[in-house]
Amino acid sequence: MEIRNQKVINAIKYFITSIIFINNFCGFSQKTIEGKYIMMDETGDYTTISIFEKNGIFKNISTNHTSISSYGKGHYYVNKDSLILNYDLTELKEESYFIAKKYYNSNDSITISLNIYDFDKKPVDNVAVYSFPEYKTTYSNKDGIASLSFKKEKTKEKIELYLQ
């Protein structure tokens, strides 16, 4: 009976020593991530693919039934127990960041109203909106709304709007 208890004690000591040894040499954190990680919802309809490269660059691709619904690229950083994604390399496609509606009216002037939002669809205030060549300026309010009025002229000159 005593020999059996000694074997159990030795096994416990061996196990604890192994845990300490592995803990000291392996550590719990890593500095870089490398590889492709895929997360799919329960239905299989929506997928997020994250690709991490050894040089600190990542790509995130979200897909739905038939197409890519969002895409992002940037640098990633590992800080203690946090993964920080900086989407600083994402290039927007031309005119992919606004919705335009065209209509015609018979009034002598036209008012252009803009609803200014960030990528999370939250209103952005204090954004300067100015026009060229008419040189009018306004700022968006707390609801992200900015409006400019122009007199209609017979010439079809373009008016350019700039946001800053």
LUMBASE-790666 format. One record per residue (C-alpha): residue number from 1; residue in three letters; x, y negated, z. Coordinates in steps of 0.001 Angstrom, whole numbers, plus 500000, padded with zeros to 6 digits. Each point is the difference from the previous one (the first is absolute). Last residue first. Layout:
<pts>
    i   aa      px      py      pz
  NUM  Ala       X       Y       Z
...
</pts>
This chain:
<pts>
    i   aa      px      py      pz
  164  Gln  486702  431275  455498
  163  Leu  497262  500557  497499
  162  Tyr  500121  498572  496476
  161  Leu  497065  499275  497721
  160  Glu  500456  499256  496309
  159  Ile  497502  497926  498107
  158  Lys  499827  500810  496326
  157  Glu  498938  497363  497553
  156  Lys  496878  500713  498012
  155  Thr  499351  496465  498883
  154  Lys  496462  498741  500475
  153  Glu  500582  499297  503671
  152  Lys  498390  501435  503099
  151  Lys  500711  498152  503235
  150  Phe  501841  502121  502581
  149  Ser  499189  501160  503530
  148  Leu  502357  501991  502277
  147  Ser  499006  502466  502735
  146  Ala  501939  502056  502595
  145  Ile  498574  502829  502138
  144  Gly  502163  502215  502244
  143  Asp  497452  499978  502857
  142  Lys  502318  497828  502126
  141  Asn  500117  497436  497181
  140  Ser  502064  500111  496810
  139  Tyr  501859  496840  499073
  138  Thr  499361  497472  497232
  137  Thr  501964  498282  497252
  136  Lys  499174  498284  496706
  135  Tyr  502661  499247  497412
  134  Glu  497860  500198  496820
  133  Pro  502838  501534  497930
  132  Phe  500307  502256  501994
  131  Ser  498080  501021  503087
  130  Tyr  500800  500503  503661
  129  Val  498975  502546  502614
  128  Ala  501904  499870  503299
  127  Val  499292  502929  502329
  126  Asn  499011  498779  503480
  125  Asp  497844  503048  500815
  124  Val  500255  503631  498900
  123  Pro  496840  502121  500230
  122  Lys  500540  503724  500810
  121  Lys  499708  502437  497081
  120  Asp  502896  502161  501281
  119  Phe  502080  498868  496993
  118  Asp  499492  496369  501033
  117  Tyr  496909  497995  499051
  116  Ile  499255  496757  498176
  115  Asn  496430  499396  498837
  114  Leu  500286  497358  497300
  113  Ser  497343  497518  498946
  112  Ile  500196  498187  496673
  111  Thr  497528  497183  499597
  110  Ile  499039  498880  496497
  109  Ser  498836  496675  498712
  108  Asp  497545  498620  497443
  107  Asn  497695  502997  500479
  106  Ser  499073  502206  497020
  105  Asn  501289  503345  501329
  104  Tyr  502284  502853  498890
  103  Tyr  501188  503078  501886
  102  Lys  503213  501951  500514
  101  Lys  500757  502088  503103
  100  Ala  503578  500663  501079
   99  Ile  501194  502487  502647
   98  Phe  503485  499538  501435
   97  Tyr  503155  501945  500901
   96  Ser  500664  502204  497004
   95  Glu  500545  497089  497642
   94  Glu  503405  501334  498917
   93  Lys  500881  503145  501890
   92  Leu  501379  499354  503441
   91  Glu  503525  501173  500732
   90  Thr  500537  501797  503303
   89  Leu  503638  499712  501124
   88  Asp  499370  498198  503317
   87  Tyr  497421  502476  501350
   86  Asn  501781  500228  503368
   85  Leu  499087  503277  501733
   84  Ile  501062  500343  503641
   83  Leu  500125  503507  501515
   82  Ser  499918  499870  503786
   81  Asp  501382  502306  502719
   80  Lys  503375  498282  500387
   79  Asn  500165  497705  496950
   78  Val  499909  501781  496647
   77  Tyr  500038  497586  497084
   76  Tyr  498356  500169  496588
   75  His  500619  497917  496885
   74  Gly  497422  499389  497308
   73  Lys  497452  501429  497595
   72  Gly  496213  499964  499930
   71  Tyr  497191  501515  497955
   70  Ser  496238  500044  500380
   69  Ser  496957  501715  498475
   68  Ile  501882  502289  497616
   67  Ser  497489  501795  497809
   66  Thr  497271  502602  499546
   65  His  498592  501196  503297
   64  Asn  502067  497770  502282
   63  Thr  503720  499353  500232
   62  Ser  502249  498153  502429
   61  Ile  503691  499586  499115
   60  Asn  502591  498828  502508
   59  Lys  503612  499589  498871
   58  Phe  503008  499758  502326
   57  Ile  503540  498579  499919
   56  Gly  502556  500512  502788
   55  Asn  502855  501474  497906
   54  Lys  499013  503582  500919
   53  Glu  496712  499716  498145
   52  Phe  496541  500270  501544
   51  Ile  496981  500910  497861
   50  Ser  496568  499580  501550
   49  Ile  497010  501532  498214
   48  Thr  496503  499140  501181
   47  Thr  497153  502158  498704
   46  Tyr  496258  499561  499722
   45  Asp  497617  502575  498506
   44  Gly  501334  503051  501834
   43  Thr  496833  500138  502092
   42  Glu  501793  500132  503356
   41  Asp  502294  497085  499128
   40  Met  503452  500548  498517
   39  Met  503350  498840  501375
   38  Ile  503120  500683  497950
   37  Tyr  503558  499364  501148
   36  Lys  502876  499962  497502
   35  Gly  503601  500038  501162
   34  Glu  502595  498141  502000
   33  Ile  499725  498187  503289
   32  Thr  502799  497975  501523
   31  Lys  501246  499119  503478
   30  Gln  498804  503038  501943
   29  Ser  498758  500375  503526
   28  Phe  499805  502804  502555
   27  Gly  503614  501018  500475
   26  Cys  501569  503089  498473
   25  Phe  503166  500408  502040
   24  Asn  498854  499144  503507
   23  Asn  496490  501473  499683
   22  Ile  501246  503257  498479
   21  Phe  502475  500535  502870
   20  Ile  497447  499042  502678
   19  Ile  497395  502395  498503
   18  Ser  502576  502804  499715
   17  Thr  501057  499534  503635
   16  Ile  496344  500189  501086
   15  Phe  499465  503248  498026
   14  Tyr  503212  501613  501291
   13  Lys  499104  499091  503588
   12  Ile  496490  501457  499521
   11  Ala  501442  503187  498473
   10  Asn  502507  500329  502861
    9  Ile  497192  499629  502574
    8  Val  497913  502652  498216
    7  Lys  502983  502359  499822
    6  Gln  500701  499479  503728
    5  Asn  496357  500812  500806
    4  Arg  500352  503314  498075
    3  Ile  503208  500868  501801
    2  Glu  498321  499383  503400
    1  Met  497157  502326  499155
</pts>
